[in-house]
Amino acid sequence: MEGLILSGEGFHQAPSPGWITLCRERLPEIAAAYLARLDGGDVRGFFGSWLHYRGIKYAGYFLGYRFIRYLEERITLREIALLPRARIGEAARSFLRRTAKAEVK
C-alpha cells in the first residue's frame, strides 16, 4: 500500500531486476504455500531479506501487494485502510484461495 500511496507504482523495493517477473510467474504457488503456512501458524519464511520462500526474498510482501491490488479492483484505498481486521482476514483468505486455484489449470 505504501508504494501505491507514495509513488503510484507497484513494489518499489524489488531485490533484483527479474524478481517481479519471478513472483508473478510463481504467484499461485506462493499463495498456496502461504495459505498452508497461515493455517499452520508460521509465515516467517515469507518476510524479510534474511528469509526466503524457495529462494525468493520478500515473497510475502509481493503477495501483500497483489492482495491490495485485488482489493483495489473492488474498493478504494481509503476503504481498504478502514476495513475492520476481521474483514481483512476474510478477504485475504479468499484472495489466497482464489490465487492458489489459478495454479491448477
N, C-alpha and C positions, 0 to 999 in steps of 0.2 A: 504494500500500500504506500510505503514511503516513496518509492520510485515513481509511482503514478502521481502522487501529490506534488512532489518536489520538481520532477523533471518531465512528467507526462510520458515517460518511457517505461520500458519493462525493467527487468532485473539489471541493475547498473553495476553490480559487483561481481560479474562473471569471472571466475578464476582463470579462464583460458578462452581463446577465440572460438574453439569448437564446442565449448561447454553447453551453450543454449541448444544447439542442434542435437547434441547427445541427450540432453534432458528431454527434449521434445520427442525424440525417437523412442526413448525408453519410458515415457510418461505413464503408460498403462501399467508397466511392470513396477515402476516406482510407487504408483498409487496402491497397487495390490499389496506390495510389501509393507508400505506404511500402514495401511489399514490392518493388516495382520499384526504388526507390531503394536499398533494402537490398542487393539483388542487384548494384546498380551501385556500392555502397560509399560513398554520400553521403546521409545522412539529416538533415543540418543544418537544412533548412528546416522541420522539424517541432518544433523545440525552441527555447524562449526567447521572450521578449516582443518581441525585436527581429527575429525571423524569423517567417515566415508560410507556411502551406500554403494557397494560393489565398485569402488574406485571413483565414485562421483562425489566431489565435495559439494556441500550446500544443497543436496538433493531435496531436503525438507523445505528450504527457503524457496526453491523453484516451485515445488508443489504448492506452497502457500501463495506464491504469486499467481499461479494458474487458478487457484481457488478464488482469489479476489477477482480475477478477470471473469471467471464463471459467474460469480455473484453480480458483477457489474453489468452483465448481459441482462439481468433481471431487475436490479435496483441501482440507485445512485450510490456514490462513495459515501455521501453523508448518511444515507440509510444503512449502509454496511457498518459504518462506525457506531451507529446507535443500536445495532442488533443486540438483544439480550444474549447472555452467554449460552443458555440452553438452545436457543435458535441457531447460534453459530455452530454448536456441536452437531445438531441435526443436519444442518446444511453441509457441513464438512464431511460427515459420513456419507451423505447422499452423493456428493461430488466424488468422493473416493470410490464408492461402489460403481458409479456410472463411468468414471475414468478407467477403472480397472477392467471393466467389461469390454472396453474398446480393444483390449489385448486379444480377446477371444473373437476372432473373425473367421 
